[in-house]
Amino acid sequence: MPNLVMEYSNSVDQRVNVQGLLADLHQVALQSGLFDVGSVKSRALRCHNWLIGDEGDSVDFIHISFELLDGRNAEQKRELSRQLMDVLQQQASQVRSLTVNIRDMDKESFQKVIN
């Protein structure tokens, strides 16, 4: 039940193929061997308003939030994070701030319905 959410400043659209980047990040998750392929969900969210430090909105960014059900060890999560960052650096090196955050979701409180 992993969710990859790529948030990015709207200025990134001018220099990065966002759909292509999202597809490649999605492939990293699919090929990691950590998840049931049919459960991986990826999406991109363009941010129109943001502030970073005292530079306001003059700094562009891409931030990956990757949420997964708990149960993977620290090394597996580090490797996933490293592979996602590798793709970001290859395709978006001109973007000033690139970040990846892997988070565990609590299985006991997670809810899912498929209709």
C-alpha positions as CSV (number, residue, x, y, z in Angstrom):
1,M,0.0,0.0,0.0
2,P,2.8,2.4,-0.7
3,N,2.1,6.0,-1.8
4,L,4.6,8.0,-3.6
5,V,3.7,11.7,-3.6
6,M,6.0,14.1,-5.5
7,E,5.4,17.7,-4.6
8,Y,7.1,20.3,-6.7
9,S,7.2,24.1,-7.2
10,N,5.4,25.2,-10.3
11,S,8.7,26.6,-11.8
12,V,9.9,23.0,-12.1
13,D,7.5,22.4,-15.0
14,Q,9.7,24.6,-17.2
15,R,12.8,22.4,-16.8
16,V,11.8,18.9,-15.9
17,N,9.5,16.4,-17.6
18,V,7.3,15.9,-14.6
19,Q,5.3,13.0,-16.0
20,G,8.4,11.2,-17.1
21,L,10.1,11.8,-13.7
22,L,7.0,10.5,-11.9
23,A,7.0,7.4,-14.2
24,D,10.6,6.7,-13.4
25,L,10.1,7.1,-9.7
26,H,7.1,4.8,-9.9
27,Q,9.3,2.2,-11.6
28,V,11.8,2.4,-8.7
29,A,9.1,1.4,-6.3
30,L,7.8,-1.3,-8.6
31,Q,11.2,-2.8,-9.1
32,S,12.3,-2.6,-5.5
33,G,10.8,-6.0,-4.7
34,L,9.4,-4.5,-1.4
35,F,5.7,-4.2,-2.5
36,D,2.9,-6.0,-4.3
37,V,3.1,-4.3,-7.7
38,G,-0.7,-3.7,-7.9
39,S,-0.6,-1.7,-4.6
40,V,1.9,1.0,-5.6
41,K,0.3,4.4,-6.1
42,S,2.2,7.5,-7.4
43,R,1.1,11.0,-8.0
44,A,2.5,14.5,-8.6
45,L,1.2,17.6,-6.9
46,R,2.2,21.0,-8.3
47,C,2.6,23.7,-5.7
48,H,1.6,27.2,-6.6
49,N,2.4,28.8,-3.2
50,W,5.4,28.0,-1.0
51,L,8.1,29.6,1.1
52,I,11.6,28.4,1.9
53,G,13.6,30.0,4.6
54,D,14.1,33.8,4.0
55,E,14.2,33.3,0.2
56,G,10.5,32.9,0.0
57,D,9.3,31.4,-3.3
58,S,12.5,32.1,-5.2
59,V,13.8,28.6,-4.5
60,D,12.5,25.7,-6.5
61,F,12.0,22.2,-5.1
62,I,10.9,18.7,-5.5
63,H,10.0,16.7,-2.4
64,I,9.2,13.0,-2.4
65,S,7.0,11.7,0.4
66,F,6.9,7.9,0.3
67,E,4.5,6.3,2.8
68,L,4.5,2.6,3.3
69,L,3.0,0.2,5.8
70,D,5.5,-0.6,8.6
71,G,7.5,-3.8,8.4
72,R,10.5,-2.9,6.2
73,N,13.9,-2.7,7.9
74,A,16.0,0.4,8.0
75,E,18.4,-0.8,5.3
76,Q,15.5,-1.5,2.9
77,K,14.1,2.0,3.4
78,R,17.6,3.6,3.0
79,E,18.1,1.8,-0.3
80,L,14.7,2.8,-1.6
81,S,15.4,6.4,-0.6
82,R,18.8,6.3,-2.3
83,Q,17.3,4.9,-5.5
84,L,14.6,7.6,-5.6
85,M,17.2,10.3,-5.0
86,D,19.4,8.9,-7.8
87,V,16.5,9.3,-10.2
88,L,15.8,12.8,-8.9
89,Q,19.5,13.9,-9.3
90,Q,19.7,12.4,-12.8
91,Q,16.6,14.2,-14.1
92,A,16.3,17.3,-12.0
93,S,19.8,18.3,-11.1
94,Q,19.0,21.9,-12.0
95,V,16.3,22.1,-9.3
96,R,17.8,23.6,-6.2
97,S,16.2,21.5,-3.5
98,L,15.7,17.8,-3.9
99,T,14.4,15.8,-0.9
100,V,13.1,12.3,-0.1
101,N,11.3,11.2,3.0
102,I,10.3,7.6,3.7
103,R,7.6,7.2,6.4
104,D,6.0,4.1,8.0
105,M,2.2,4.0,8.3
106,D,0.7,2.2,11.3
107,K,-0.9,-1.1,10.1
108,E,-3.3,-1.1,13.1
109,S,-4.9,2.2,12.2
110,F,-4.7,2.1,8.4
111,Q,-8.0,1.7,6.6
112,K,-8.6,0.8,2.9
113,V,-11.8,0.2,0.9
114,I,-11.8,-0.8,-2.8
115,N,-15.2,-0.6,-4.5
